[in-house]
Amino acid sequence: MDGRFVAYYRVSTDKQGRSGLGLEAQRETVRGFLNGGDWQLVGELVEVESGRSAERPQLVQALARCRIMGATLVVANVSRLTRSVAFLSRLLEAGVEVRFCDLPQIEGPTGKFMLQQMAAVAELEAGLIGDRTRKALAAAKARGATLGNPGNLRNADAGRMNGRAARTRSAKGRAADLAPIIIDLQASGATSLRQIAAGLNERGIRTARGGTWSAVQVQRVMEQVRSSQNWP
């Protein structure tokens, strides 16, 4: 292999992230894949989350670093990620060359076509699972079954508060990941919120909900960063 590479790893739990369980195996896989040639690993980013989560701030940062440094994204195991529509969609939209250690034939135009097919299958599978779940719940309700856990209903207020706190932590974490990219845009002459939003959109970086950036959204991110750390 030749050129610059940014490695993206994913572990499913905080415990795995702290212990390195699974992470070292992925690193060894990447090092073995890149063995030989004139290559440089210019970044390693680790995502600690459930495979079903649509939020992938470290992937956003990895893709941004690839674009900034003209690097290729290298992933140890595509087999662990092919069911994630969000993951595959972001790879297709990012404009970044991607290599998978366990599926090296995914490369160039043919590789992009294969990723498109994977994304389509993942989306179909998610839709079928959701449809089966809705039908099963409807059938249970028709039989007179009581849906939901009464204990959970009694704790609904606490659950909502915990949910809001989790969303706040997620938003602040994502803002911290975006801060270096915004600083880089400012250094390149993007002084207004609208210019920064345009720069993020041009780099293929999506909002948390997968949309395009506006000046208002950039302002919110910058306010979140300022509330937790000193803005340079």
ROFI-300860 format. One record per residue (C-alpha): x, y, z; residue in three letters. Coordinates in steps of 0.2 Angstrom, whole numbers, plus 2048, in hexadecimal, padded with zeros to 3 digits. Layout:
BEGIN
XYZala;...
# end
This chain:
BEGIN
800800800met;8068127FCasp;7FF823802gly;7F782A812arg;7EA82081Cphe;7DE82482Aval;7D8815834ala;7C681483Btyr;7C3807848tyr;7B2803851arg;7AF7FB862val;79E7F8868ser;79F7FC87Bthr;7A8808886asp;7B07F988Flys;7B77F387Egln;7BE80587Bgly;7C780688Carg;7CE7F488Bser;7D37F4879gly;7C97E4877leu;7C77E2864gly;7D07F2861leu;7E27EB860glu;7DC7DD855ala;7D57EA849gln;7E57F484Aarg;7EF7E4846glu;7E47E1837thr;7E77F2830val;7FA7F1832arg;7FA7E0829gly;7EF7E781Bphe;7FB7F6819leu;80B7EC81Aasn;8187F080Dgly;8187FF802gly;81B812807asp;80C816812trp;809821821gln;7FB81F82Eleu;7F6831831val;7E882E83Dgly;7DE821847glu;7CD82484Dleu;7C2819858val;7AF818859glu;7A8812869val;79680E866glu;788802862ser;7887FB850gly;77680284Earg;77A814853ser;779820845ala;78582C84Eglu;79782A848arg;7A083A84Dpro;7B183184Bgln;7AD82B83Aleu;7A983E835val;7BA84383Dgln;7C3835834ala;7BB839823leu;7BF84C826ala;7D184882Aarg;7D283D81Acys;7CC84C80Farg;7D7858818ile;7E784D816met;7E3845806gly;7E383480Eala;7D982480Cthr;7CE81D81Aleu;7D280B81Fval;7C6800828val;7CB7F0830ala;7BA7E682Fasn;7AC7EB823val;7A37DB828ser;79F7E4839arg;7987F3831leu;78F7EE821thr;77E7EF82Aarg;77F80182Fser;77780C822val;77E81B82Aala;790815829phe;78F810817leu;78581F811ser;79282B819arg;7A0821810leu;7978237FFleu;794836802glu;7A583A809ala;7AF83B7F9gly;7BD831802val;7C68227FBglu;7C2813807val;7CB802809arg;7C57F3813phe;7D27E781Acys;7C67D8819asp;7BF7DD808leu;7CE7E47FEpro;7C47E37EDgln;7BA7F27F3ile;7C48007EAglu;7C180D7DDgly;7B080E7D2pro;7AD7FB7D5thr;7AF7FD7E8gly;7A380C7E8lys;7968017DFphe;7987F37ECmet;7967FF7FAleu;7868067F2gln;77F7F47F1gln;7847F1803met;77B801809ala;76C7FC7FFala;76B7EB807val;76E7F2819ala;7607FF816glu;7547F1810leu;7597E681Fglu;7557F482Bala;7457F7823gly;73F7E5824leu;7447E4836ile;73A7F383Agly;72B7ED830asp;72C7DC839arg;72D7E584Athr;71E7F0847arg;7137E1841lys;7187D7850ala;7137E585Cleu;7037E8853ala;6FF7D5854ala;7037D5867ala;6F87E586Alys;6E97DC860ala;6EB7CD86Carg;6E97D987Bgly;6FB7D9880ala;7017E888Athr;70F7EF881leu;71D7F888Bgly;7257F589Casn;71A7FE8AApro;72A8018B3gly;73180A8A4asn;7218158A3leu;72381A8B5arg;7348208B2asn;7308298A1ala;73583A8A8asp;7468338AEala;74982B89Egly;74683A894arg;75284489Fmet;75F83789Casn;75C83788Agly;75E84A889arg;76E849892ala;77583C887ala;770846877arg;77985587Fthr;78984B882arg;788844871ser;786856869ala;79485D873lys;79F84E86Egly;79C85185Carg;79F86385Eala;7B0860865ala;7B4854856asp;7AE86284Aleu;7B8870852ala;7C986C84Apro;7C186C839ile;7B887C83Cile;7C9884842ile;7D187E832asp;7C3886828leu;7C5896831gln;7D889582Eala;7D489381Bser;7CA8A381Bgly;7B889E820ala;7B48AC82Cthr;7A18AC82Cser;79589E832leu;78E89D821arg;7A089A819gln;7A488D827ile;793884823ala;798884810ala;7A987D814gly;7A286F81Eleu;79686B810asn;7A386B803glu;7AE85F80Darg;79F85380Egly;79D854821ile;78B852826arg;781858835thr;77C84C843ala;76C848839arg;775845829gly;770856821gly;77986581Athr;780873825trp;779884828ser;780894831ala;77489183Fval;77A87F842gln;78D884841val;78989184Egln;78188485Aarg;791879858val;79C88785Cmet;79288C86Bglu;79387A871gln;7A687A86Fval;7A788B878arg;79D884887ser;7A987688Aser;7BA87D885gln;7C388D87Fasn;7C189086Dtrp;7D2895865pro;
# end
